[in-house]
Amino acid sequence: MSKLLIKNGILVVKNKKVDIFIDKGIVLEIGQDIKNSEAEIIDASGLQILPGLVDMHCHLREPGQEYKEDIASGTRSAAKGGFTAVACMPNTNPVIDNQSIVKYIINKAKSHGVVKVFPIGAISKDLKGEELSEMGELKDSGCVGVSDDGKPVKSASFMKKAMIYSAMFDLPVISHCEDMDLADEGVMNEGYMSTVLGLKGIPAASEDLMVSREIILSEYTGVKVHIAHVSTRGAVQLIREAKARGVKVTAETCPHYFSLTDTACDGFNTQAKMNPPLRTQDDVDAVIEGLKDGTIDAIATDHAPHHSDEKRCEFSLANNGIVGFETAFALANTKLVNTKHLTLEQLVQKMSVTPSKILGLKSGHIEVGRPADICIVDVDKEHVVDISSFASKSKNSPFDGWKLKGTVEYTIVDGKVIVSKGRIVE
């Protein structure tokens, strides 16, 4: 059915009760007491209507690691989390560093996916940091940014060239900030907990140093740079100071960096192993303050699925990362909105409007004439996280059993209901 009518929901960006009429994937009317006898009705009474969430940093694992996740399962997981668009990172196998891989992902998303997928191309060929990718071709084939995420760009000279080259095509550069020499094969945050566990630590300075480098390069070249998954107090302060003097830097963090500390690694809990690693409470407080004052522009998931065998092993050997689509909104609502750090409207800015703006997408708004990409949530409904119910192929999450407030009831992409009453519509 092409006609859809959402009734009696609170449109967050206007803070008032509305009806929304959608036909052929487009929002045609927003108002009061809209009637249409041919439309499918969604009763949104008591629910909040948001622009579809936009995840500017995730890993779908296809091509090459479909045993962890593929575009079909990953986009279903994203839809359950309220995301209508996701940007997937290039550390696939083969790497997203040429037109054919980009086109494969876009075509696969159209045929097997349920949300919009925007590839992020590699900065360097095969993520080796030695030869620039053909960024013009990547842009023409559908990439919305470039990154060597999963690895830092080690050479400052190479990064400077990449930033200047990317600017020719208006492609944002997304930087994984980690000084590998300082990280020195550490496996968790360096501090009290790493000492207790006898594990090699990664100092916060490894992130801070690279954030500082990217800010200096951005200031020197005049080119925008986006800092991925900010996790330290030092990085937040460096970005705050850079913005104050007009540097073209933006930044994101992830729900785990304002919800967890490195104490989650106690007991050698590999579900809490990630990169950057979970930090201290002081860092968590700084990340939240950065979100509140606008230093940190966006919240991304860094959804990183892994097979259970890659987590059920020694801590030092376990893969980094957690799945994040299906817990992101609830964690942000619980940890940021319910604690009065952000309003729900400010959260929408962080999880939809600003990510769209940084990547140059047309998402992030519910307006007449725009595609109907919509998320409807119950901000007061409590639930217990159950990883066995995840739509993702992988279940690697440290939040299993957590009681959170906020559920995604409906996800609508181009006017099509993908999630209804919390369940995927098959």
TAMOGI-V979971 format. One line per field, one symbol per residue. ss: DSSP state (H for helix, E for strand, - for the rest). burial: # if it has 16 or more other C-alpha atoms within 10 Angstrom, else .. A space follows every 50 residues. Layout:
ss=???
burial=???
//
This chain:
ss=--EEEEEEEEE----EEEEEEEE--EEEEEE--------EEEE----EEE E-EEEEEEE-----------HHHHHHHHHH--EEEEEE----------HH HHHHHHHHHHHH---EEEE-E--EHHH----E--HHHHHHH---EEE--- -----HHHHHHHHHHHH----EEEE----HHHH----EE--HHHHHH--- EE--HHHHHHHHHHHHHHHHH---EEE-----HHHHHHHHHHHH----EE EEEEHHHHH--HHHH----HHH--------HHHHHHHHHHHHH----EEE --EE---HHH--------------HHHHHHHHHHHHH------HHHHHHH HHHHHHHHH-----------E--EEEEEEEEEEE--HHH----------- --EEEEEEEEEEE--EEEEE--EE--
burial=..###########...#######.######........#..#.#..#### #############.##.#########################..#####. ###.##.##...###############.#..########.########## ####...###.######..###########.##..######.##....## ############.##.###..###################.##...#### ###############..##############.##########..###### #######..##...##.#####################..##.####### ######.##...####...##########.....#.#..##########. ...#################.###..
//
